[in-house]
Amino acid sequence: MIDMALWIALALFCAAILLNFYRAVVGPSLPDRILAVDTMYMNSIALIVLFGIWVNNKDYFEAALLIAMLGFVSTIAICKYLLRGDIIE
């Protein structure tokens, strides 16, 4: 039963990543594209965690945590650059 739920969740998160990729490419404005990329890395974190559950390995959870930290910092840096035109004051 858990295998079926994992397969369904993996398929839905893959579909979400494809839709986010479409929005990142076609997005009407730059903030829409940034939001799509931000959502895409969140979905990839969920995929990594689901794969870690599927193979029963704890290393994937650490990789997901590292990607989450890097994604947060990069999103803040991009937003700060858009607002001020400079990252470091």
MIZA-969149 format. One record per residue (C-alpha): x, y, z; residue in three letters. Coordinates in nm, 2 decimals. Example, Ala and Ser with C-alpha at 12.3 -4.5 7.8 and 13.67 -1.06 7.14 Angstrom:
x/y/z/res
1.23/-0.45/0.78/Ala
1.37/-0.11/0.71/Ser
END
This chain:
x/y/z/res
0.00/0.00/0.00/Met
0.28/0.24/0.08/Ile
0.45/0.17/-0.25/Asp
0.14/0.27/-0.44/Met
0.11/0.59/-0.24/Ala
0.48/0.67/-0.31/Leu
0.43/0.61/-0.68/Trp
0.13/0.84/-0.69/Ile
0.31/1.11/-0.49/Ala
0.62/1.08/-0.71/Leu
0.41/1.12/-1.03/Ala
0.22/1.42/-0.89/Leu
0.54/1.59/-0.78/Phe
0.69/1.53/-1.12/Cys
0.39/1.68/-1.29/Ala
0.42/1.98/-1.06/Ala
0.78/2.03/-1.15/Ile
0.69/2.02/-1.52/Leu
0.42/2.28/-1.47/Leu
0.66/2.50/-1.27/Asn
0.92/2.46/-1.55/Phe
0.65/2.58/-1.80/Tyr
0.58/2.88/-1.58/Arg
0.95/2.96/-1.54/Ala
1.00/2.96/-1.92/Val
0.67/3.13/-2.03/Val
0.61/3.35/-1.72/Gly
0.48/3.69/-1.80/Pro
0.71/3.87/-1.56/Ser
1.03/3.82/-1.37/Leu
0.87/3.78/-1.02/Pro
0.65/3.51/-1.17/Asp
0.96/3.33/-1.30/Arg
1.13/3.36/-0.96/Ile
0.83/3.22/-0.78/Leu
0.82/2.93/-1.03/Ala
1.18/2.84/-0.97/Val
1.13/2.87/-0.59/Asp
0.84/2.63/-0.61/Thr
1.03/2.40/-0.84/Met
1.31/2.36/-0.59/Tyr
1.05/2.29/-0.31/Met
0.90/2.02/-0.52/Asn
1.24/1.87/-0.59/Ser
1.30/1.86/-0.21/Ile
0.98/1.67/-0.18/Ala
1.09/1.43/-0.45/Leu
1.42/1.37/-0.28/Ile
1.24/1.30/0.05/Val
1.00/1.06/-0.11/Leu
1.28/0.88/-0.28/Phe
1.46/0.86/0.06/Gly
1.15/0.70/0.21/Ile
1.13/0.46/-0.09/Trp
1.49/0.33/-0.06/Val
1.49/0.36/0.32/Asn
1.81/0.57/0.33/Asn
1.87/0.86/0.56/Lys
2.13/1.03/0.34/Asp
1.86/1.17/0.11/Tyr
1.71/1.37/0.40/Phe
2.03/1.55/0.46/Glu
2.06/1.63/0.09/Ala
1.71/1.77/0.10/Ala
1.79/1.99/0.40/Leu
2.10/2.12/0.22/Leu
1.90/2.20/-0.09/Ile
1.64/2.37/0.12/Ala
1.90/2.60/0.28/Met
2.07/2.69/-0.05/Leu
1.73/2.75/-0.21/Gly
1.62/2.99/0.06/Phe
1.94/3.19/0.05/Val
1.93/3.21/-0.33/Ser
1.57/3.32/-0.33/Thr
1.64/3.60/-0.08/Ile
1.95/3.71/-0.28/Ala
1.75/3.73/-0.60/Ile
1.46/3.92/-0.44/Cys
1.71/4.16/-0.28/Lys
1.87/4.22/-0.62/Tyr
1.54/4.29/-0.78/Leu
1.44/4.54/-0.51/Leu
1.76/4.73/-0.47/Arg
1.98/4.64/-0.76/Gly
2.26/4.53/-0.53/Asp
2.30/4.22/-0.32/Ile
2.56/4.34/-0.08/Ile
2.52/4.68/0.07/Glu
END
